[in-house]
């Protein structure tokens, strides 16, 4: 299934499941670092999307 075919609720549940799985064996510092890293990726994707033609 493609992400664009998923409902908002399904996307939230998927994001929650992935977050829990990734952070399960990390300490607080590692979790914070990974969170900041994924925020940067999200920001970059938003900038790229703004530059793409519709």
C-alpha positions as CSV (number, residue, x, y, z in Angstrom):
1,X,0.0,0.0,0.0
2,X,1.2,3.5,-0.9
3,X,1.4,6.2,1.8
4,X,-0.7,8.5,-0.3
5,X,-3.5,5.8,-0.2
6,X,-3.6,5.7,3.6
7,X,-6.1,7.7,5.7
8,X,-4.9,10.3,8.3
9,X,-5.7,7.8,11.1
10,X,-3.7,5.0,9.4
11,X,-0.7,7.4,8.9
12,X,-0.8,8.4,12.5
13,X,-0.9,4.8,13.7
14,X,2.0,3.9,11.3
15,X,4.1,6.8,12.5
16,X,3.4,5.8,16.1
17,X,4.4,2.2,15.5
18,X,7.6,3.2,13.8
19,X,8.5,5.6,16.5
20,X,8.0,3.1,19.2
21,X,10.0,0.4,17.4
22,X,12.9,2.8,16.7
23,X,13.1,4.2,20.2
24,X,12.6,0.9,22.1
25,X,16.3,0.3,22.7
26,X,17.5,4.0,22.8
27,X,18.3,6.1,25.8
28,X,16.9,9.7,26.1
29,X,19.9,11.4,24.4
30,X,19.9,9.0,21.5
31,X,16.1,9.5,21.1
32,X,16.5,13.3,21.1
33,X,19.3,13.1,18.5
34,X,17.3,10.9,16.2
35,X,14.2,13.2,16.7
36,X,16.3,16.2,15.6
37,X,17.7,14.3,12.7
38,X,14.2,13.3,11.4
39,X,13.0,16.9,11.9
40,X,15.8,18.1,9.6
41,X,14.7,15.5,7.0
42,X,11.1,16.7,7.3
43,X,12.1,20.3,6.9
44,X,14.2,19.5,3.8
45,X,11.4,17.6,2.3
46,X,9.0,20.5,2.9
47,X,11.5,22.9,1.1
48,X,11.9,20.5,-1.8
49,X,8.1,20.1,-2.1
50,X,7.7,23.9,-2.3
51,X,10.1,24.1,-5.2
52,X,8.4,21.4,-7.3
53,X,5.8,22.4,-9.8
54,X,2.3,21.2,-9.2
